[in-house]
Amino acid sequence: MVATVLCVCFAPTAAGPGIPEIKAYLNGVDTPNMFGATTLVVKVCGFQIERYHFTFITSNSHELQFAQKIIGSIGAVSAGLDLGKEGPLVHIGSCIASLLGQGGPDNYRVKWCWLRYFNNDRDRRDLITCGASSGVCAAFRAPVGGVLFALEEVATWWRSALLWRTFFSTAVVVVVLRAFVEYCKSGNCGLFGQGGLILFDVSDVTVKYHVVDILPVAVIGVIGGLLGSLYNHLLHKVLRVYNLINEKGKLHKILLSLSVSLFTSACLYGLPFLASCRPCDSSFPESPCPTTGRVGNFKQFNCPNGYYNDLATILLTTNDDAVRNVFSTNTPTEFHIFSLIIFFALYCILGLFTFGIAVPSGLFLPIILMGSAYGRMLGIAMGSYTNIDQGLYAVLGAASLMAGSMRMTVSLCVIFLELTNNLLLLPITMLVLLIAKTVGDCINPSIYEIILDLKGLPFLDAHPEPWMRNITVGDLADVKPPAVNLRGVETVGRIVDVLQNTTHNGFPVIDEEVVPPIGLATGATELHGLVLRAHLILVLKKKWFLQERRRTEDWEVREKFTWVELAERWWNIEEVAVTKDEMEMYVDLHPLTNTTPYTVVESMSVAKAMVLFRQVGLRHMLIVPKYQAAGVSPVVGILTRQDLRAHNILSVFPHLAKPNGSEKGH
């Protein structure tokens, strides 16, 4: 309840894993309130409890969200919910990077001069990418996997400089982790002194497989792709229902979370009574058996001395320890298949109904738990027909379900190798991941794409739809309202009117009565460039007005504005007061205009425009006419991210979705 109240009443963006929002931000989408100090605090504490016991940043409430993410994760994970720490840790890393890059929270920002090097969009993106890779490294103890995760899943724009920066960030994380592990081994950390850099070590078993083992490995990949797609489909339906419930108010959000928590607790305690007691075997590598403490593979629960309850062993423990138990090698008779079926069914249900409630949560560990269960069941079913240990089947099952749901391959492969410390698993892990991803891609999108769509974040895919070649950007401009243009020297009243009555973030600046080039009719206008909404508000706030209509000199601009002020983005037009006399004055927009905006000719296809828009990382793209003449506006329209989304285009041009639409030529 503590976690839910914090997320519902103070910072709704602290709920969930945060990875889809990070993907959207690095894709060029403004995701406010996502990288604050309070968000960071809530996520961090969730990591500690589970590990040992179970575009522009514009918000003024960062510190509050930071705290909520930490405290919320503590509450959610210690409640025993089917949640993981990995997604929140990725969000934590991004929050740390964002706060460091901007000099701290908004109310206590440091004004060091060297911070100006990070006060631009590209470096902010790079910092948040490094933070995300560091979060994965901290969650899985996988430095190389963290770098590849950022490359494969999170980052939209990648360059060679970003590669070594993320690698350096994860290297620092590993060094710090190693230092704390060594310190805690001396007993100075109490209950928090367990564990090491390898979370799920299966290196104690020799991996032997032959050609006949390829078939069950391929079957695991197919099952992982099918189950991952089914999980994505069902989770999509559940999240839509949760959206309807959450729209009813804060009380309904809190009641939903408490209902899921009570259901989880009842299942975790009640279901072990369905399992029969199993006698302890002296051949088991772990001793003693049974165990009644916090850790151990053989929980006594309701069994007499000398017996253990295998279902209680994997239910009445933390998620990390449950994974270790299912991954355990050289224990072919430890778990009965009936107990694994109950475990798999329970975590499928909990995984569907827990994700989406108003608490910080992650998807990695719940999917690993589900996949490891059916992987071990397949290993038991294979019996003596295979040379692969049941624990390794569990590892392959977990990898296949993650690939089938999240559609990652390279980063997952390296993460699992670093998790399990067994390089001999590499060939069959690669095969499983490729098969699972291929099967999943044939059925539905990845889980993160589904969440992005549900949240309404305009994420641009890497590849345009085929039918986008059959429509031009001029066609899009025809169905949009005309662009709102400003003159090079504009009146204050016109600027105020435009800012108050539109929500656009960029405006074309047009120069009239220019000297036309040879061959162009007199009276033609010229596109001078693009001015940002934030700069217009800054002009009004600083009252940089002129009594007469004239062009200004460069020194006048440098005297009035600093680079820090031009880089800020958080002002609103409601905060600016302009008198009636000032409305009649003028503003020279030429010095504040980007004179080299990206433009496309109106005859260009939407497919080409989308590729350019995404690869360059644009926010606005101007459409210019194919032919210039007197009386023709130099700007046909302006494209934004929303205009290039396939769903929005099909809502205006539904005929493009028909099969014969792909046969239409230009």
C-alpha positions in Angstrom: 0.0 0.0 0.0 2.9 2.3 0.7 4.3 1.8 -2.7 0.9 2.3 -4.4 0.0 5.5 -2.4 3.4 7.0 -3.3 3.0 6.3 -7.0 -0.7 7.2 -7.2 -0.7 10.4 -5.1 2.7 11.9 -5.8 4.5 10.6 -8.9 2.5 8.4 -11.3 5.6 8.1 -13.6 7.4 6.2 -10.8 5.2 3.1 -11.5 6.3 0.4 -14.0 9.8 -0.5 -15.2 10.6 2.8 -17.0 12.3 1.1 -19.9 9.6 2.0 -22.5 9.8 5.6 -21.5 13.6 5.6 -21.8 13.3 4.1 -25.2 10.9 6.8 -26.2 13.1 9.6 -24.8 16.1 8.3 -26.7 14.0 8.0 -29.8 13.2 11.8 -29.6 10.0 11.9 -27.5 9.6 14.3 -24.7 8.9 12.2 -21.5 8.6 14.7 -18.7 8.9 13.7 -15.0 10.8 10.5 -15.9 14.3 11.2 -14.7 14.0 13.0 -11.4 15.6 12.6 -8.0 12.5 11.1 -6.4 12.2 8.5 -9.1 15.7 7.4 -8.4 15.2 7.0 -4.7 12.2 4.8 -5.1 13.9 2.4 -7.5 17.1 2.0 -5.6 15.6 0.7 -2.4 13.6 -1.8 -4.4 16.9 -3.3 -5.7 18.3 -3.7 -2.2 15.3 -5.5 -0.8 14.9 -7.9 -3.7 18.6 -8.6 -4.1 19.1 -9.7 -0.5 15.6 -10.4 0.9 13.2 -11.1 -1.7 14.0 14.9 -25.3 13.8 17.4 -22.5 13.6 17.2 -18.9 11.2 19.9 -17.7 9.7 18.9 -14.4 10.0 20.7 -11.1 9.1 17.6 -9.1 12.1 15.5 -9.9 13.2 15.1 -6.3 9.8 13.8 -5.2 9.7 11.1 -7.9 13.3 10.1 -7.1 12.3 9.3 -3.5 9.1 7.5 -4.6 10.8 5.1 -6.9 13.1 3.9 -4.2 10.5 3.6 -1.5 8.0 2.2 -3.9 10.3 -0.6 -5.0 11.0 -1.5 -1.3 7.3 -1.8 -0.6 6.4 -3.7 -3.8 9.3 -6.2 -3.7 9.1 -6.9 0.1 5.4 -7.5 -0.3 6.4 -10.6 -2.3 4.9 -9.4 -5.6 5.9 -11.0 -8.9 8.2 -8.1 -9.8 11.8 -7.7 -10.8 14.5 -5.2 -10.0 16.1 -5.0 -13.4 13.7 -2.6 -15.1 13.7 -0.2 -12.1 17.5 -0.4 -12.0 17.7 0.7 -15.7 15.5 3.6 -14.8 17.6 4.3 -11.7 20.8 4.6 -13.9 19.0 6.9 -16.3 17.9 9.1 -13.4 21.4 9.3 -12.0 22.8 10.2 -15.4 20.1 12.9 -16.0 20.6 14.5 -12.6 24.4 14.5 -13.0 24.1 16.0 -16.5 21.9 18.9 -15.4 23.8 19.6 -12.2 21.2 18.1 -9.7 17.5 18.6 -9.1 15.8 21.7 -10.4 15.5 23.4 -7.0 19.2 22.8 -6.1 21.0 22.9 -9.4 24.7 23.4 -9.4 25.9 26.1 -11.8 29.4 24.7 -12.6 30.8 25.9 -15.8 31.8 22.5 -17.1 28.2 21.4 -17.1 27.6 23.5 -20.2 29.1 20.6 -22.2 26.1 18.4 -21.3 23.5 21.1 -21.8 22.5 19.9 -25.3 20.2 17.2 -26.5 22.8 14.9 -27.9 24.9 14.7 -24.7 21.8 14.3 -22.6 20.9 11.3 -24.7 24.4 9.9 -24.4 24.3 10.3 -20.6 21.0 8.6 -20.3 22.1 5.7 -22.5 25.2 5.2 -20.3 22.9 5.3 -17.3 20.6 2.6 -18.8 23.5 0.3 -19.6 24.9 0.8 -16.1 21.5 -0.2 -14.6 21.5 -3.5 -16.6 25.1 -4.1 -15.5 24.1 -3.5 -11.8 21.0 -5.8 -12.1 22.7 -8.8 -13.8 26.4 -8.2 -13.0 26.8 -8.2 -16.7 29.0 -5.3 -18.0 29.2 -6.4 -21.6 25.5 -7.3 -21.6 24.7 -3.9 -20.3 26.5 -2.3 -23.3 24.8 -4.6 -25.8 21.4 -4.0 -24.1 21.8 -0.2 -24.7 22.8 -0.8 -28.3 20.1 -3.4 -29.2 17.1 -2.3 -27.2 17.3 1.2 -25.8 19.3 3.5 -28.0 18.0 4.8 -31.3 21.1 6.6 -32.4 24.4 4.9 -31.9 28.0 6.0 -32.7 31.5 4.8 -31.9 32.1 7.3 -29.1 29.0 6.1 -27.3 30.3 2.5 -27.4 33.3 3.2 -25.2 31.4 5.6 -23.0 28.8 2.9 -22.1 31.6 0.4 -21.7 33.5 2.7 -19.3 30.3 3.3 -17.3 29.6 -0.5 -16.9 33.3 -1.1 -16.0 33.0 1.4 -13.1 29.8 -0.3 -12.0 31.6 -3.7 -11.9 34.5 -2.3 -10.0 32.3 -0.8 -7.3 30.2 -4.0 -7.1 33.4 -6.0 -6.7 34.6 -3.8 -3.9 31.4 -4.1 -2.0 31.3 -7.9 -2.5 34.8 -8.2 -1.0 33.9 -5.9 1.8 30.7 -7.8 2.7 32.5 -11.2 2.6 34.2 -10.3 5.9 30.8 -10.2 7.6 30.5 -6.5 7.8 27.1 -6.3 6.0 25.0 -8.7 8.1 22.2 -10.2 6.1 23.3 -8.3 3.1 26.6 -10.1 2.8 25.4 -12.9 0.6 26.1 -13.4 -3.1 28.7 -12.4 -5.6 29.2 -11.2 -9.1 27.7 -14.4 -10.6 24.0 -14.5 -9.8 23.0 -17.9 -11.1 26.2 -19.9 -11.4 25.8 -23.2 -13.3 29.5 -23.7 -14.1 29.7 -26.7 -11.8 28.2 -29.0 -14.5 29.9 -30.1 -17.7 27.9 -29.2 -20.7 27.7 -32.2 -23.1 25.3 -32.2 -26.1 25.1 -34.1 -29.3 23.2 -33.8 -32.6 20.1 -35.5 -31.0 20.0 -32.7 -28.5 19.4 -30.1 -31.2 15.7 -31.1 -31.5 14.7 -30.5 -27.9 16.7 -27.3 -27.9 14.8 -26.1 -31.0 11.5 -27.1 -29.4 12.4 -24.9 -26.4 12.9 -22.0 -28.8 9.6 -22.6 -30.6 7.8 -22.9 -27.3 9.5 -19.8 -26.0 8.4 -17.8 -29.1 4.8 -19.1 -28.9 4.5 -18.5 -25.1 6.2 -15.1 -25.3 3.8 -14.0 -28.0 0.8 -15.3 -26.0 2.1 -13.5 -22.9 2.4 -10.3 -24.9 -1.1 -10.7 -26.3 -2.7 -11.4 -22.9 -0.8 -8.7 -21.1 -2.0 -6.2 -23.7 -5.6 -7.2 -22.9 -4.9 -7.0 -19.1 -3.3 -3.6 -19.4 -6.2 -2.2 -21.4 -8.6 -3.4 -18.6 -6.2 -1.8 -16.0 -6.4 1.5 -17.9 -10.2 1.5 -17.6 -9.9 0.8 -13.8 -7.2 3.4 -13.3 -9.4 6.1 -15.1 -11.9 5.8 -12.3 -9.6 7.5 -9.8 -6.9 7.1 -7.2 -8.9 4.9 -4.9 -9.5 2.3 -7.6 -5.7 2.2 -8.3 -4.9 1.5 -4.6 -7.6 -1.1 -4.3 -6.4 -2.9 -7.5 -2.8 -3.1 -6.1 -4.0 -4.3 -2.7 -6.1 -7.0 -4.4 -3.2 -8.3 -6.4 -1.0 -8.3 -3.3 -3.5 -10.2 -1.2 -4.0 -12.7 -4.0 -0.3 -13.2 -4.4 0.2 -13.8 -0.7 -2.6 -16.3 -0.5 -1.3 -18.3 -3.4 2.3 -18.3 -2.3 1.3 -19.6 1.2 -1.6 -21.9 0.2 -0.3 -23.7 -2.9 2.6 -25.5 -1.2 0.0 -27.5 0.8 -0.9 -29.2 -2.5 2.6 -30.6 -2.9 3.6 -33.9 -1.3 6.6 -34.2 1.0 9.7 -35.6 -0.6 12.5 -37.4 1.3 15.9 -35.9 1.5 18.5 -37.5 -0.7 22.0 -37.8 0.5 23.2 -37.3 -3.1 22.0 -33.8 -3.2 24.9 -31.4 -3.4 23.4 -29.0 -0.8 23.2 -29.8 2.9 21.5 -29.8 5.3 18.1 -31.1 4.2 15.5 -29.9 5.1 16.2 -26.2 5.8 14.0 -23.8 7.8 16.0 -20.6 7.4 15.9 -17.8 4.9 17.9 -19.6 2.2 18.3 -23.2 1.1 17.1 -25.5 -1.6 15.0 -27.8 0.6 12.4 -26.0 2.6 10.8 -28.2 5.3 7.5 -26.2 5.5 4.8 -28.6 6.7 6.9 -31.8 6.3 8.4 -34.0 9.0 12.1 -34.2 9.7 14.0 -35.8 6.8 11.5 -34.5 4.2 11.2 -31.3 2.3 8.4 -29.5 0.3 9.7 -28.8 -3.2 7.0 -26.3 -4.1 7.6 -24.3 -0.9 11.3 -24.3 -1.8 10.6 -22.2 -4.9 7.5 -20.2 -3.7 8.5 -19.2 -0.1 11.7 -17.4 -1.0 12.9 -14.4 -2.9 12.6 -14.4 -6.7 16.4 -14.5 -7.1 16.6 -17.6 -4.8 13.7 -19.2 -6.7 15.6 -18.8 -9.9 18.8 -20.3 -8.3 16.7 -23.3 -7.1 15.2 -24.0 -10.5 18.5 -23.4 -12.2 20.3 -25.8 -9.8 22.3 -28.5 -11.5 23.0 -32.2 -10.6 19.6 -32.4 -8.9 17.5 -34.5 -11.3 15.0 -35.6 -8.6 14.7 -32.4 -6.5 11.5 -31.1 -8.1 8.4 -33.1 -9.0 6.9 -32.2 -12.3 3.5 -31.6 -10.7 5.1 -28.9 -8.5 6.8 -27.3 -11.5 3.4 -27.2 -13.3 1.8 -25.4 -10.4 4.8 -23.0 -10.2 4.6 -22.3 -13.9 0.9 -21.7 -14.0 1.0 -19.5 -10.9 3.7 -17.2 -12.2 2.0 -17.0 -15.6 -1.1 -15.7 -13.8 0.9 -13.4 -11.4 3.0 -12.1 -14.2 -0.1 -11.0 -16.1 -2.0 -9.4 -13.3 0.9 -7.9 -11.3 2.5 -5.9 -14.1 0.5 -2.7 -14.6 -0.5 -2.0 -11.1 0.7 1.3 -9.6 4.0 0.2 -8.2 7.6 0.2 -9.6 8.1 -3.1 -11.3 10.3 -5.0 -13.8 9.6 -7.7 -16.4 12.9 -9.5 -16.6 12.7 -11.7 -13.5 9.0 -12.8 -13.8 9.7 -13.9 -17.4 12.9 -15.7 -16.2 10.8 -17.6 -13.6 8.2 -18.6 -16.1 10.7 -19.7 -18.7 12.9 -21.6 -16.3 9.9 -23.6 -15.1 8.8 -25.0 -18.4 12.4 -25.5 -19.4 13.0 -27.7 -16.4 9.7 -29.5 -17.1 11.0 -30.3 -20.6 14.3 -31.5 -19.2 12.4 -33.9 -16.9 10.3 -35.1 -19.8 13.4 -35.8 -21.9 14.8 -38.0 -19.1 17.6 -40.2 -20.3 17.1 -39.2 -23.9 19.3 -36.1 -23.5 22.7 -35.4 -22.2 21.9 -31.9 -21.0 21.3 -31.2 -17.3 17.8 -30.2 -16.2 19.2 -27.0 -14.7 20.6 -26.1 -18.1 17.2 -26.8 -19.7 15.8 -24.3 -17.2 18.4 -21.7 -18.4 17.5 -22.3 -22.0 13.8 -22.0 -21.2 14.2 -18.7 -19.5 16.3 -17.4 -22.4 13.7 -18.5 -24.9 10.8 -16.9 -23.2 12.6 -13.6 -22.8 13.5 -13.6 -26.5 9.9 -14.6 -27.4 8.5 -11.7 -25.3 11.2 -8.9 -25.5 12.6 -9.9 -29.0 16.2 -9.3 -28.0 19.0 -11.7 -29.1 22.6 -10.5 -28.8 22.3 -8.7 -25.5 20.3 -11.5 -23.9 22.8 -14.1 -25.0 25.7 -12.3 -23.4 23.6 -11.5 -20.3 22.8 -15.1 -19.8 26.4 -16.2 -20.2 27.5 -13.6 -17.6 24.6 -14.7 -15.3 25.4 -18.4 -15.5 29.2 -18.3 -15.9 29.1 -21.2 -18.4 30.5 -20.3 -21.8 29.8 -23.8 -23.2 26.1 -22.8 -23.3 26.9 -20.3 -26.0 26.0 -22.3 -29.2 22.7 -23.7 -28.0 21.7 -20.4 -26.3 22.2 -18.6 -29.6 20.1 -21.1 -31.4 17.3 -20.9 -28.8 17.2 -17.1 -28.9 17.1 -16.9 -32.7 14.3 -19.4 -33.0 12.2 -17.8 -30.2 12.6 -14.3 -31.6 11.8 -15.4 -35.2 8.6 -17.2 -34.0 7.6 -14.2 -31.9 8.1 -11.7 -34.6 5.8 -13.6 -36.9 2.9 -13.2 -34.4 2.9 -9.8 -32.7 5.2 -6.9 -31.6 7.5 -7.1 -28.6 6.3 -6.3 -25.1 8.0 -2.9 -25.0 6.4 -1.9 -28.3 3.0 -2.8 -26.9 3.5 -0.7 -23.8 4.7 2.2 -25.9 1.5 2.0 -27.9 -0.7 1.8 -24.8 1.1 4.8 -23.3 0.5 6.8 -26.5 4.2 7.6 -26.9 5.0 8.3 -30.6 7.9 5.9 -31.1 9.2 5.8 -34.6 10.3 2.4 -35.9 13.5 1.9 -37.7 11.7 0.7 -40.9 8.8 2.5 -42.6 5.7 0.6 -43.7 5.8 -0.5 -47.4 2.7 1.5 -48.2 4.5 4.7 -47.1 6.2 4.8 -50.5 2.8 5.4 -52.1 2.1 8.8 -50.4 4.1 12.0 -50.4 4.7 14.5 -47.7 2.7 17.0 -49.7 -0.3 14.8 -49.3 0.1 14.9 -45.6 0.4 18.7 -45.6 -2.8 18.9 -47.6 -4.9 17.2 -44.8 -3.2 19.2 -42.0 -4.1 22.8 -40.9 -1.8 25.3 -42.6 1.5 26.1 -40.9 1.6 29.1 -38.6 4.3 31.5 -40.1 6.0 34.5 -38.5 7.7 37.4 -40.2 11.3 38.1 -39.7 10.5 41.3 -37.8 7.2 40.5 -36.1 4.9 42.5 -33.7 4.8 41.4 -30.1 1.0 41.1 -30.3 1.2 38.6 -33.1 3.7 36.5 -31.2 1.6 36.5 -28.0 -1.5 35.5 -30.0 0.3 32.6 -31.8 1.7 31.3 -28.5 -1.6 31.5 -26.7 -3.7 29.9 -29.4 -1.4 27.1 -30.6 0.7 24.4 -29.0 3.3 24.2 -31.8 7.0 24.1 -30.7 8.4 25.5 -33.9 7.3 28.2 -36.3 8.7 29.0 -39.8 10.1 32.5 -40.2 9.3 34.2 -43.5 11.0 37.2 -45.0 8.8 39.4 -47.3 9.9 41.9 -49.9 13.3 40.3 -50.5 15.3 40.9 -53.6 14.4 38.0 -55.8 17.0 35.9 -57.7 17.2 36.2 -61.5 14.2 34.6 -63.1 11.9 34.9 -60.1 9.0 37.2 -60.1 8.9 40.3 -57.9 7.0 39.9 -54.6 8.3 36.5 -53.7 8.9 35.5 -50.1 11.9 33.7 -48.6 12.1 31.1 -45.9 14.6 32.4 -43.4 14.4 29.5 -41.0 12.7 28.0 -37.9 12.3 29.6 -34.5 11.5 27.6 -31.4 8.6 28.3 -29.0 11.0 28.4 -26.1 13.0 31.2 -27.7 9.9 33.2 -28.4 8.8 32.9 -24.7 12.3 33.9 -23.7 12.1 37.1 -25.8 8.8 38.0 -24.2 10.2 37.2 -20.7 13.3 39.4 -21.3 11.2 42.1 -23.0 13.6 42.4 -25.9 11.3 44.7 -27.9 12.0 47.4 -30.5 10.2 50.7 -30.9 10.5 50.6 -34.7 10.6 47.8 -37.3 14.3 47.1 -38.0 16.9 44.4 -38.0 19.2 44.1 -35.0 23.0 43.7 -34.8 24.7 40.6 -33.4 26.2 42.4 -30.4 22.7 43.4 -29.3 21.7 39.8 -29.1 24.8 38.7 -27.3 24.4 41.5 -24.8 20.8 40.4 -23.9 20.9 36.6 -24.0 23.3 33.9 -22.7 23.8 30.4 -23.9 22.3 29.0 -20.7 19.1 30.9 -21.1 18.8 29.8 -24.8 19.2 26.1 -23.7 16.4 26.2 -21.1 13.0 24.9 -22.1 10.7 25.1 -19.1 9.0 28.5 -19.5 5.2 28.8 -20.3 3.4 31.7 -22.0 1.1 31.9 -19.0 4.1 33.0 -16.9 4.8 36.0 -19.1 3.1 39.4 -18.7 2.9 41.8 -21.6 1.3 45.3 -21.4 -1.0 46.8 -24.0 1.6 49.3 -25.2 4.2 46.5 -25.6 1.8 44.6 -27.9 2.5 47.3 -30.6 6.3 46.9 -30.4 8.4 44.7 -32.7 10.8 41.7 -32.2 13.6 40.9 -34.6 13.5 37.1 -34.9 16.4 36.8 -37.3 19.1 36.3 -34.7 17.1 33.6 -32.8 16.2 31.7 -36.0 17.7 28.4 -37.1 18.6 29.4 -40.6 19.4 25.9 -41.8 16.4 23.7 -40.8 15.9 20.4 -42.4 13.5 20.7 -45.4 12.0 18.2 -47.8 10.4 18.8 -51.2 6.6 18.2 -51.2 7.1 15.4 -53.8 9.2 13.3 -51.5 7.7 10.0 -50.3 6.7 9.6 -46.6 9.0 6.6 -46.4 12.1 8.6 -47.2 11.0 11.5 -45.0 10.4 9.1 -42.0 13.9 7.6 -42.4 15.5 11.1 -42.5 13.4 12.3 -39.6 14.4 9.3 -37.4 18.0 9.0 -38.3 18.8 12.6 -37.9 16.7 12.9 -34.7 14.5 15.8 -35.7 11.6 17.4 -34.0 10.4 19.4 -37.0 10.7 19.0 -40.7 9.7 21.8 -43.1 8.0 20.9 -46.4 8.9 23.3 -49.2 7.2 23.7 -52.6 8.6 22.0 -55.7 8.2 25.2 -57.7 8.7 28.8 -56.3 6.7 31.7 -57.7 5.2 35.0 -56.7 2.3 34.5 -54.3 3.4 31.0 -53.4 4.3 30.4 -49.8 7.9 29.2 -49.3 6.5 26.7 -46.8 3.9 24.1 -47.7 3.7 22.6 -44.2 5.6 21.3 -41.2 5.9 17.7 -40.2 6.3 16.4 -36.7 6.7 13.0 -35.2 2.9 12.5 -34.9 2.4 13.1 -38.6 4.8 10.2 -39.5 3.2 7.5 -37.3 1.6 4.8 -39.3 -1.6 4.7 -37.2 -2.2 8.5 -37.7 -1.6 8.3 -41.5 -4.0 5.3 -41.9 -6.7 7.2 -40.0 -6.7 9.8 -42.7 -5.8 7.6 -45.7 -7.4 4.2 -44.8 -7.2 3.0 -48.4 -3.4 2.6 -48.0 -3.9 -0.3 -45.7 -5.7 -2.4 -48.3 -3.7 -5.1 -50.2 -3.9 -3.2 -53.5 -2.5 -0.1 -51.9 1.0 -1.6 -52.1 0.7 -1.9 -55.9 0.0 1.7 -56.4 2.8 3.6 -58.1 3.9 7.2 -57.7 
